[in-house]
Amino acid sequence: MGEMAKQIITLSRQYGSGGREIGERIAKTLGYRYFDRELIRRIAENEGFDLELVDRMSEGFFGRVSTLFSFANSAASKDEDSLPLADRVFLAQMRAIRQVADEGPCVVIGHSADYFLADHPDLLSVFIHADWDSRVTRVMQRNDLDKTAAIARIKKIDRKRAAFYESHTDRSWGETDNYHLALSSSYFGIDQAVEIICSIASA
């Protein structure tokens, strides 16, 4: 890899765009560690939280992001135990994401990781999107759903991801200015999307 190689890749994605598969294949191609569900387990283990609780809250907490960031970076952090449980899970997630980045090359899926790691010098943040028909077809096939159910699932999960991201970051989910690269998996295909991102990361 060259001097500009990016060893931390965060990948946000529209539901049904193939983003998770792309992330897994990038990690395998580059030999990077991969964090998605594993991040949930790390948060639970590090902080002593119930795994199911962290899983439920990790993409469903809509809290006071600016207040919490100030709290996390202040001397008052010693009083974290006094915070509501949802706030403590949020801070635990932020710490876990920063920890895995500090440990070396990795691909992190979702969880507002692009925002938590925005100042990391080795970051490449990517947003994967796809056209509507491609997403519906993928979800129908992958989840064994009819078209109506697939559409409902896509809309529900996209709303959830957008609300989670925007409540944490005060940014708009999917807004291209928030990422280094926005890429259409329906235009390029999964194979070429992986190739493009790996090429950029290794430049």
MITIDO-640981 format. One line per field, with one value per residue (C-alpha): x, y, z; residue in one letter. Coordinates in steps of 0.25 Angstrom, whole numbers, always signed. Layout:
BEGIN
c1 = [X,...]
c2 = [Y,...]
c3 = [Z,...]
residu = [A,...]
REM end
This chain:
BEGIN
c1 = [+0,+4,+6,-8,-14,-27,-27,-40,-52,-66,-78,-92,-103,-117,-124,-124,-112,-103,-94,-92,-87,-78,-72,-69,-62,-54,-49,-46,-39,-30,-28,-35,-44,-59,-68,-83,-90,-77,-77,-90,-83,-71,-79,-87,-74,-66,-77,-84,-97,-107,-105,-119,-121,-109,-114,-128,-122,-110,-119,-131,-126,-130,-123,-116,-104,-97,-99,-94,-81,-79,-81,-72,-60,-61,-57,-71,-70,-66,-81,-86,-93,-103,-107,-120,-117,-119,-109,-98,-100,-98,-85,-81,-83,-75,-63,-64,-63,-51,-45,-46,-40,-29,-25,-22,-28,-43,-56,-68,-82,-92,-94,-90,-76,-72,-76,-69,-57,-58,-44,-37,-25,-27,-42,-49,-64,-73,-88,-94,-107,-115,-127,-141,-144,-130,-132,-146,-142,-130,-138,-149,-139,-130,-142,-152,-162,-173,-171,-181,-174,-160,-164,-169,-157,-148,-155,-156,-141,-137,-145,-139,-125,-127,-133,-122,-111,-118,-121,-106,-99,-108,-105,-114,-113,-108,-104,-92,-84,-83,-75,-62,-69,-84,-85,-97,-96,-107,-99,-85,-89,-84,-71,-67,-72,-62,-51,-53,-53,-41,-33,-36,-33,-20,-15]
c2 = [+0,+14,+25,+30,+16,+17,+6,+10,+8,+12,+7,+13,+7,+7,-5,-15,-9,-20,-11,-22,-32,-21,-18,-33,-35,-22,-27,-41,-35,-25,-34,-24,-28,-27,-21,-21,-31,-33,-18,-21,-32,-24,-13,-23,-30,-17,-10,-22,-19,-30,-33,-33,-19,-13,-19,-13,+1,+2,+6,+11,+22,+36,+45,+58,+56,+69,+68,+54,+57,+69,+59,+48,+58,+65,+62,+59,+46,+40,+41,+33,+23,+34,+35,+28,+14,+18,+29,+20,+10,+21,+25,+11,+10,+22,+16,+3,+9,+17,+6,-4,+7,+9,-5,-5,-7,-10,-9,-4,-5,+6,+10,+25,+21,+31,+42,+36,+34,+47,+52,+39,+42,+28,+28,+25,+27,+21,+21,+10,+13,+6,+8,+5,-8,-14,-12,-18,-30,-33,-32,-41,-52,-51,-50,-59,-48,-43,-30,-23,-28,-25,-10,-9,-14,-5,+7,+3,+0,+12,+21,+15,+17,+31,+35,+28,+35,+48,+48,+45,+54,+66,+62,+56,+41,+39,+53,+52,+63,+54,+43,+42,+33,+30,+19,+12,-3,-5,+3,-3,-17,-23,-28,-15,-7,-15,-13,+2,+3,-6,+2,+15,+10,+4,+16]
c3 = [+0,-3,+7,+6,+8,+17,+27,+34,+25,+30,+21,+22,+13,+8,+12,+0,-6,-3,+6,+16,+5,+0,+13,+16,+3,+5,+18,+12,+0,+8,+20,+30,+42,+40,+50,+49,+58,+65,+69,+77,+84,+88,+94,+102,+107,+109,+117,+124,+116,+112,+97,+94,+100,+92,+79,+82,+86,+76,+65,+72,+82,+78,+89,+92,+83,+86,+101,+101,+93,+103,+114,+108,+107,+120,+134,+137,+130,+143,+147,+134,+143,+147,+132,+127,+121,+107,+108,+114,+103,+93,+99,+100,+85,+82,+91,+84,+70,+73,+80,+68,+59,+69,+68,+53,+40,+39,+32,+41,+36,+40,+55,+51,+50,+39,+49,+61,+53,+45,+50,+48,+38,+32,+30,+17,+18,+8,+6,-3,-10,-21,-30,-24,-33,-30,-15,-16,-24,-14,-2,-8,-11,+1,+11,+4,+3,-7,-13,-4,+9,+3,+0,+14,+20,+12,+16,+30,+32,+24,+32,+45,+40,+36,+49,+57,+49,+49,+64,+67,+57,+53,+39,+28,+25,+11,+8,+0,+7,+19,+12,+4,-6,-10,-19,-27,-25,-36,-46,-43,-38,-25,-31,-37,-25,-16,-26,-27,-11,-9,-20,-14,+0,-5,-13]
residu = [M,G,E,M,A,K,Q,I,I,T,L,S,R,Q,Y,G,S,G,G,R,E,I,G,E,R,I,A,K,T,L,G,Y,R,Y,F,D,R,E,L,I,R,R,I,A,E,N,E,G,F,D,L,E,L,V,D,R,M,S,E,G,F,F,G,R,V,S,T,L,F,S,F,A,N,S,A,A,S,K,D,E,D,S,L,P,L,A,D,R,V,F,L,A,Q,M,R,A,I,R,Q,V,A,D,E,G,P,C,V,V,I,G,H,S,A,D,Y,F,L,A,D,H,P,D,L,L,S,V,F,I,H,A,D,W,D,S,R,V,T,R,V,M,Q,R,N,D,L,D,K,T,A,A,I,A,R,I,K,K,I,D,R,K,R,A,A,F,Y,E,S,H,T,D,R,S,W,G,E,T,D,N,Y,H,L,A,L,S,S,S,Y,F,G,I,D,Q,A,V,E,I,I,C,S,I,A,S,A]
REM end
